[in-house]
Amino acid sequence: MVSKILASLLTIFSFLSAPTYTPKPSLPPVTLLFTGDVNLARSVNLKIAQKQDFSWPFLKTADFLKSADFTIINLESPLTANCPPTNSGMIFCGDIRNVAGLATAGVDLASLANNHRDNFGPDGVASTKTTLTNNNINFIDQGQIFFQQIKGRPFAFLAYDLVGHPFDKTVFLTQLTQARRQADYLIVIFHWGDEYTAQPNSYQQEIARLSIDNGADLVLGSHPHWVQTTQDYHDKLIVYSHGNFIFDQSWSLPTQQGILGQYTFSNGELASYHLYPIQINADYQPEMVK
């Protein structure tokens, strides 16, 4: 009898001393913005010099860009101290002081994984990275993983240029696995596809689906200079190309257009998104289309 009473008391004591479960407080949603290609070179660079305002290209969109919790661009021009002014050519550079525009717009992360990254060689790459760092702007380079806590949630970003750099699928899958283990949300940024086309090619589609099949929550694309289609794949979103955001390709309407992608994450998933159309004016400033 005594042993039964003792056993009963031990059971009650065990129950009372067990840790109480406290539900994890719900965290607020996180909103990311991703722009089309940003090229602060060539005619854009000259226009900035004429206006004597290094924030010039961003003045009509800066408030909107700053409204996001985290703003990402594809920076398609090295920033150098001795950038020769030009209105032509395909070797890009921007004045090192043009970084003021990125800071004004609240840019948090610049992807350097694109085919113009190396236009001014290793010195140009180093100058760009130093300039961004000195202005509190993060960067992600080819084949790198960037981790960021945003409103208490761990995000992972991966960036790859499939136009001018080799791409190893085996390494890519390993990086996806590594990033997925350390983040609640995984976003992959690709520079890819055929220029001046509205549809993704078969390789873009293959790699995008491979990304999602191996843990990506969102796939974002750049390079074609036109807006390309989106795809819902296994309840995940692929935006194949955001088109241009700041560029001097004024010869056609599609190259003067782009989209600003606004992506909101909540409760472990991409809860909503909105693609805002923009139009680049004659002074190389993107404007929201109303």
Sequence and secondary structure as in RCSB ss.txt:
>XXXX:A:sequence
MVSKILASLLTIFSFLSAPTYTPKPSLPPVTLLFTGDVNLARSVNLKIAQKQDFSWPFLKTADFLKSADFTIINL
ESPLTANCPPTNSGMIFCGDIRNVAGLATAGVDLASLANNHRDNFGPDGVASTKTTLTNNNINFIDQGQIFFQQI
KGRPFAFLAYDLVGHPFDKTVFLTQLTQARRQADYLIVIFHWGDEYTAQPNSYQQEIARLSIDNGADLVLGSHPH
WVQTTQDYHDKLIVYSHGNFIFDQSWSLPTQQGILGQYTFSNGELASYHLYPIQINADYQPEMVK
>XXXX:A:secstr
 HHHHHHHHHHHHHHHHS           EEEEEEEEE  SHHHHHHHHHHT TTGGGTTTHHHHHTSSEEEEEE
 S EETT    SS S   EEGGGHHHHHHTT  EEE  STTTTTTHHHHHHHHHHHHHHTT EEE TTEEEEEEE
TTEEEEEEEEESSSS   HHHHHHHHHHHHHH SEEEEEEE S TT SS  HHHHHHHHHHHHTT SEEEEE SS
SB  EEEETTEEEE  BBEEE   TTSSGGGEEEEEEEEEETTEEEEEEEEEEEE TTS EEE  
